[in-house]
Amino acid sequence: MRLPQDYLVSQRLRAPLMRSINGIELLNLIREHEPVSRASLAKLSNLSKPTVSSQMKTLMRQGWVIEIGPGKSGAKGGKKPTLIRFNSDAGRLFAVEINARQVRLAAADLEGKILADASFPIGSDHRANSVLALARRGLERLMAGQPGLNDRRFISVAAPGRVDVEQGIVLQAGSVFDWQNVPIREEFERDFCAPVFVDNDVNMAAMGELQFGAARGERDVVLVKLEIGLGAAVVSRGQLLLGSHWAAGEVAHMVLDLENAAQDWNSRGYLESVVGSDRILAAAQAAGSTAPAALDFLIAARSSSGEKRAVFDNVTLHIGVAIANLIVAHDPALVVLQGGLLGALEEEVRAIVKRVVPWETRIEISKIGDEAVLLGTIVAARKLAYERIARLFDTGALGGTEPAAPMLTGS
């Protein structure tokens, strides 16, 4: 992942900003070509050697890059160059995933390499205060194992429901959690004195798929995730769509039954009320199934008949048409299906989409499965860290007169 420069482009190219762009690009080049010498960086960046040398002094003083020793002399001999690499231990990333069953956490270096992890079962108490208390306990435990980096910690949280990403507030999380206006970012920044990023768990899963999974290298992707809840994430031209109400991808509210369109489907929404795992199991039991879980029912019902088969067909039709609607609305190159329920219905979903959509769209099962959300949350934490480095360049904090350690706040 390269350090972001796009937020700088609309600003006037004053001298501090020019240094910002140069410094960010040098960090990118160091990470891509490390270990690398200052002379090589000057050639790769088209910057002068004095500029590169000045930026390297600043970056080394801040600890973002380190010297690792001499390299090889050139063809004509002479002094061996000193090699430089990005210091992935200059800070720590902390990822928190909140799902219906547990709170999962991971600590990683600035490259995203996982160094430690933990998990806490949620049990029956899904109130925000109780769940966030588990997350705090996990973060405290992981941070205790990564000492000495108090001002260089970056926290990312994958939360259920509709999330105001700018404020870090869970606006609404229906079905299992029933949360309203939960200020995760504000509380965690106060508790841990570190910058915090919060987004919906399905969006985080999409980031994981883009970086490590089936969507790697793609720019137009729709991810659909089905468990108790149903959600989608839409990536267009490499950008995650969020929406003006932070509701892009909230397909749980898609209505496919026009006769019942006027009903109040409350916070859960029509589609999730039909295809959520608990609703599938309830319909299966009403049809006489003794399957212990929705996935078991779907696997068995494919070869059944009568009422059980009718439930199976109703679920597959709803899911297939919903995915077809997402395809015709967003025209992705790839649709990623995540969760065992969608995996069990892959064949039927493909068939429905093929009938509805007049062009071919790839549909693939997630390759990283249940790990997608946590991995995507690490990616988000890494992006947060890199943006903070970029902001330090932009504000001049890396200009040469600053204290050795950057002051990272939640603002």
Buried (B, 14 or more C-beta within 10 A) or exposed (E): EEBBBEEBEEEEEEEBBEBBBBBBBBBBBBBEBEBBBBBBBBEBBEBEEEBBBBBBEBBBBBBBBBEEEEBEEEEEEEEEBBBBBBBBBBBBBBBBBBBBEBBBBBBBBBEBEBBBBBBBEBEEEBEBEEBBBBBBBBBEBBBEEBEEBBEBBBBBBBBBBBBBBEBBBBBBBBBBBBBBEBBBBBBBBEBBEBBBBBBBBBBBBBBBBBBBBBBEEBBBBBBBBBBBBBBBBBBBEEEBBBEEEBBBBBBBBBEBEEEEEEEEBEBBBBBBBBBBBBBBBEBBEEBEBEBEBBBBBBBBBBEBEEBBBBBBEBBBBBBBBBBBBBBEEBEBBBBBBBBBBBBBBEEBBBEBBBEBBEEEBEBBBBBBBBBBBBBBBBBBBBBBBBBBBBBBBBBBBBBEEBEEEBEBEBE
